[in-house]
Amino acid sequence: MSMKARTVCSAARITRDRPARGSAAQSKRDRGLLAYLAGSAAEEQVMLDYLSRGAVCLEQRWRGQSGEIDLIFRDQGVVVFVEVKTSRTHDRAIASLRPAQVTRIYNAASEYLAHVPEGQLADIRFDLATMDALGGIGIMENAFGQM
């Protein structure tokens, strides 16, 4: 058997063991990967925006027992917790922030404050950063108030 024939046979065996290319499982994995990559790119662009305005990045994708916070900065003495959302439009991104998610962010922020010298007495702010399909960034400072 030639090398070419063996390669073709091996490829046929491999494809038989995998789900069909257009399967629902593959499509779901592709969407999940795309969402992850879009979110990572958006977080990176938002971080650069904050840094260009003089904020200091304390954490990126900080995870505690209560949940994850996308970005945490210190900006003129204020600890800023940033949730980053992406969608086709800024309005759709804003609408995707649910009350349960805000609660998780508050709880995670409270947990994070144990890591700063001022603790629970720190001046804090919760911002919502959005990125639309064209890569435009919108930042709503103090978007969902105080804990």
N, C-alpha and C positions, 0 to 999 in steps of 0.2 A: 504494500500500500504506500502510495506516495505521501510526502509531507503535506501537500495541499489537500489530499483526500482525508487524512487524519484530522486536519484543522477543521474542515467542513463538518466531519462527523462529531467532533468535540463541540463545535458551536451548536449543532442540532440538538445534542444532548442537553446542553446548558439552557437553551431557549425552551425546551420541553418542560424543564423543571420550574421555570419562572411563570408568573401570571402573564396573561396576554398583555401586550404592550399598552393598549388603551384601556386597561382594566380600571375599575373604580378605585381599587386600592392604590394603584400607581398614581392615578390622578390626584387622590387625596394627599399622598406623600409629596407630589410635585407642588401642590398648593401650599402645603405646610412649609416646605423648603423655601418657596418664593416669599411667603409672608415673613419667615424668619430673616431672610436676606434683606428684604425691604425694610424691616424694622431695624436691623443692625445698621444699614446705610443711613436711615433717618436719624438714629441716635448719634451716629458719628457726625452728621452735618449739624445737628442741633448742638452737640458739644462744641464744635468749632465756633458756632455762633456765640454761645455763652462766653467761651474763652476770648473771642475777639472783643467782647465788651468788658473784659477784665475780671470775670469770675474765675475762681479756682475750682477745678474738678476734684471732688473728694472721692467719688465712687462712680463706677459705671456698672449697671446691672447688679446692684447690691441685693443680696438675697438674705433674708432673715427667716425666722420661724413663721412670721405673719404673712410673708409674701415678698415680692420683688419690687424694687424701685429702679426705674430705668437709669436716671442720672441724679447725682447729688452734687451740688456746688456750694461754695461759700462765696457770697457776693456782698461786699461791703458789710461784713459782720453778720449777715443773715444766712442761715442754712436753707438752701433752696432745693426742694424735692421736685423733680420734673418727670412727668408722665409723657411719653412720646407716642403719638398716634399717627398712622398713615392711612390714607384713603384717596379716592379719586379727587375729592374736594376737601377743603378745610372744614366745611360744615358737616360733611359725612364723618370726618375724623372726630370732630367734637361730639357728635351724636353717638359715637361708638363707646364713649366713656360711660359706664353704667354705675349706679349707686353702690352696688356691692364691691366694685373695683375701687371706688373712692374710699370705702370703709377699709379695704385691705391696705391701701396706700397709707391711710392714717395710722393704722396699727403698725405697719412696717416702719413708718417714720418715727413713731413713738419708741419702737425697739431700737432704731438706729441712734436716736439721741443719747443713748447710754454710752456711745463712742465719742461724743464731743464734750469738751470741758464744762460747758454750761449745762449739760444734761437737758432735762425737761424745761429748763428756764431759757433755753436758747430762743433767739428770734428766728422764726421760721416762715417759709412761704411755700405754697404749692402751686406750681406752674403747669400748664398744659401746653405742650409743643406739638404742632401738627405739621405734616408734610403732605402736599397734594401730589397728584400724578405727574406734574411738571417739575417737581423738586422744590417748589416754593415752600418756605418755612414760615409758620405763624406761631407766635408765642403769646399766650395769655397769661400774664403775671397774676398771681393770686387767684387763679381760676376757680378754685373750690375752697376758698377760705381757710380758716384756722381750725385746729383740732378742738 
